[in-house]
Amino acid sequence: MATPEAPLREILKSLSFTQFPLCHIDPFYTPAVIPRPQLFVYPSPGITSDVECLRILALLKFANYEFDLRYTNEPNSSPNAQLPYLLLPDGTAIDNQHIEDHLSLGESSMAYYSLAKHGLVPATEYLVWVDPVGVSAFGDKYLGGYSVVVRWALGWVVSERVAKKLQTGMPEYGAALDGDVVYENAVRAMDSLLVFLGDRMFLDGEAPGRLDALVFACLNAFLEAPVKSPVRTLLTLKDSKYRPLVDYVLRIISSYFGEKADSVEPRVA
Amino acid sequence: MYSLYSWGSPFTAEGLHSFDPSCLSIQAYLQLSQAEWQLHNVSSASLSPNNCLPALTCGQAVVESGFWRIVEFLKSEGYDLNAELDEEQQSQSTAYVSMVQDSLVDALLFSWYLVSENFAEAIRPRLAKLFGFPLSLFIPTQLKDHAESRLESRGIHSAAAAETKTASDPSNTSANSLRSKIPRIYLLAKEGFKSHEDKSTNPVYAQAKKCLDTLSKKLDKKEYFFGSKPTALDTVVYGYLSLMLYPDLPQSTLKSMIIEEFPNLSEFCDRIHAQMEPPSMGPEQNWAAGVGSMVKQSVLQFASLRSYSLPTTQDDPELASKIVSVAGALGIFFGYTIYKGILSIPGTRSLTPAAQTLPAFSSSDILSVVKGGSS
């Protein structure tokens, strides 16, 4: 019945399907109860090489968080359609942007975190999705579940989207996306991080933190990528000045991922 | 003498010679390094090979474009503001510059383009006046779209503050659930169109406050970030903070935050601003040239295979093999067709003996045959 204060509201309410869906049916089956939180990441032999997945994986390991690792190729199963995500025993799914809220880690240097995030991460995204060599090498990894035609179309769509994102992320308005500039920014970030690391074990001090997780994920992506990139070339040169960064990556792998740290050999220039 | 091509400025009354923070940073760098330079205000970036302003020229050739490349070039020319920094300070300088250019700028873009009151009443009219007709019809909107897409990719939305506030307050839960079921058109009819929202509580300002706090602690009571002489970091911080402090905006959240909570940054900005003399100006690009270059830029972007990069001058290492493979395939195709007689090579032919012995027919002979046949 229409109220004196809001007659129109009731009329419109009756017309505008505010009760949609009209009825609710309880689910027939309840999901299986899991004993421990599960982290869903992209599959890969050995450690996952997707940067965001590896960053979250490293964060959980640094925080000594008990969890099980699960592989999936379907990012739409995540709350924000991005992998990784964490599934808790009570059925709650936490996306990658909120996982850190569940962990107790120290503060990282804001300036260096920004440097790594906006210097190294764009270079990894460029390598995987925009660089033609990387696209052909990584296409099967991320889109392998689709047919060839769909894989080509999806790859093109994602490539354009990533290129647009990288272009708008550049400090200069309207600048064209130039791979040389992207890799130069990455090298500049590595120079700065190399000095910041110095003789320490980790970038965040005695114990690894958010900055270590991010830098480790990016550097590992360059080192493990099955394609050549200017950054990888610099890292793997014999007598490279970036050898401490490579040792840093291997140190984290051997300490937290339990794999033999001999996967990267210096390559003669 | 160097020529710096830069985006123009709608804030010349405030002593700012560009609306773009990267251009302002390079202007400050050139000024503080005491290089000889002149400023050219342009309304399009097409003169730069990678469509990037600021662009530095020496003579007729564009030397470099983009902040870091110009700084590296000036360093090689002997104008190095970071010359007296040690390795650790250089590393910190790079990190802090990245923080300002990639994190703090989000708050500036939000304040200018996503706060509707600021954009409608201050930024857009000034940019329109700067670019003139007809560029004023679409360049301000292009800048706004660019800012929106950049902020959206960073997870920053203009409506985030209102949603966060109403969602977090438990007393409003039932009211919100009822409100969400009311059709929007009814709400607009009852409450009227809200002209401009107050967005001072958006989370982007909290993030900016953290950046400013870090900068303030780094600066502390010093004259410049690394002592008594300005460095590249000082020019970058000036380039970005000056655009927050000096233009008057209806919702000046950033300006109030800096003046009230970080007075040392405000004083630092004023200190450098006092040293910025009016640059010698080169001839400005007239509006016709601006329109023409804008059209050219749009056509190039539409026609190029990658819409985000202009054709480069780099050699394609596989070009020779591509040409050889295409030529080989065409050669095989045509060779096969000619060999099989599908195609024939035209040329002079001698008449066959049979053709030579055939009598030539005349028109009277043909007519007699036709008449004979018809009768």
Interface residues (C-beta under 8 A of the other chain):
Chain A: A6 L8 R9 L12 K13 S16 T18 Q97 S109 M110 A111 Y112 S114 L115 K117 H118 G119 E160 A163 K164 K165 Q167 T168 G169 P171 E172 Y173 G174 A175 A176 L177 D178 V181 E184 N185 R188 A189 D191 S192 L193 L194 V195 F196
Chain B: W7 D20 P21 S22 A45 N50 N51 C52 L53 P54 S65 G66 F67 W68 R69 E87 E88 Q90 S91 Q92 T94 A95 Y96 S98 M99 Q101 D102 S103 V105 L143 H146 S149 R150 S153 G155 K181 I182 P183 I185 Y186 A189 K190 K210 C211 T214 R306 S307 Y308 S309 L310
